[in-house]
Amino acid sequence: MVSESKVRSAVSFPSDLLDDLNRRLLQELTEDPRARTTDLARRLGVSAPTVRERVARLEEAGVIRGYRLDLDPAALGLPVAAWVRLKPGPGQVSRIAELAGRTPEVVECHRISGEDCFLLRVQVPAIDALEAILDRFNVHGSTNSSFIVSTPVPPRPVPLK
């Protein structure tokens, strides 16, 4: 598995990397990331070694960044989700990023443009549990929170062109 920490500032892939077969392979993996190599090979009309080699190349190039387990936070006792926008105080950007990294309730942290510098997604067991999380961040800047009421469009894979 390729580490998600590999972030490319300028993406450049070999021209043959995203050929029709690889696009079809990526589509199959998007629909079923746990598909067996032999099943993928059969559906794509190629050999299993071809599938293994192509997946390896896509991983090495960073096109496939990893494979994830999708857990239901509510089933784990964390039914409340909130987006927290954070505007750091002077000199606090690195402290906020570090704090977000060591706060388990922060399940996403994005550095964003605009008036706020960070956008965090937080999962907590109850609404009042968010207060303690916000208090940790408020010493480094100001926060603005919005609870997630529903998710009409759940996270989905990037569209393949």
Helices and strands as residue ranges (DSSP letters): H 20-31, H 37-44, H 48-60, G 73-76, E 80-88, H 93-101, E 106-111, E 118-124, H 129-138, E 141-147
